[in-house]
Amino acid sequence: MLREMYGRDDMTPSKVADLTGMTRGAASKLIDRLVAKSLIHREERTDDRRYQDIRVTAAGARLVPSLATLADRQ
């Protein structure tokens, strides 16, 4: 998920689910875990509270290159 979000503007959880091939429920649970670890920031939209924007934090962005290297080895 971090790799798909890396270098992109804010996006919705449903967009991230589509990009990663995850169900929206699975993506939501992973987003919650990454928010708890301060690797993703979640913010409610001011125009419609039903929607949220998420983005990679600076800490998350620092992890992406090393995580991508590990994932590419698999």
C-alpha atoms as one frame of an Amber mdcrd trajectory, in Angstrom:
protein
   0.000   0.000   0.000   2.763   2.453   0.892   4.481   1.696  -2.402   1.307
   2.424  -4.396   0.728   5.672  -2.521   4.354   6.826  -2.644   4.803  10.043
  -4.628   1.077  10.519  -5.251  -1.255  13.252  -4.082  -3.909  12.623  -1.444
  -6.314   9.877  -2.402  -9.353   8.117  -1.024  -9.202   4.744   0.686 -11.330
   3.264  -2.104  -8.801   4.454  -4.716  -5.991   2.813  -2.740  -8.032  -0.397
  -2.535  -8.478  -0.346  -6.309  -4.760   0.296  -6.924  -3.666  -2.519  -4.632
  -6.340  -5.037  -5.612  -7.561  -5.241  -2.021 -11.150  -5.222  -0.880 -12.245
  -1.945   0.669 -12.608  -3.641   4.048  -9.098  -5.076   3.953  -7.686  -1.746
   2.784  -9.500   0.063   5.581  -8.023  -2.256   8.219  -4.517  -1.836   6.798
  -4.969   1.946   6.640  -5.967   1.921  10.318  -2.776   0.021  11.204  -0.579
   2.330   9.120  -2.226   5.422  10.651  -1.530   3.988  14.127   2.141   3.633
  13.142   2.194   7.222  11.754   3.077   5.978   8.261  -0.141   7.306   6.699
  -2.133  10.419   7.593  -5.919  10.354   7.303  -8.013  13.518   7.122 -11.749
  14.061   6.772 -12.724  16.206   3.829 -14.150  19.577   4.722 -16.733  19.457
   1.925 -18.165  16.022   2.829 -17.375  14.255   6.100 -18.295  10.863   4.636
 -15.085  10.942   2.616 -11.471  10.916   3.731  -8.173  11.688   2.106  -5.073
   9.718   2.980  -1.420  10.308   2.199   1.947   8.879   3.103   3.718  10.675
   5.933   7.397  11.615   5.824   8.167   8.574   7.994   6.253   6.323   5.602
   7.991   7.806   2.580  11.403   7.096   4.125  10.483   3.408   4.448   9.250
   2.876   0.891  12.613   2.437  -0.892  13.860  -0.224   1.534  10.482  -1.986
   1.621  10.330  -1.950  -2.184  13.789  -3.532  -2.371  12.699  -6.293   0.009
   9.462  -6.878  -1.908  11.292  -7.039  -5.253  13.511  -9.830  -3.921  10.489
 -12.065  -3.349
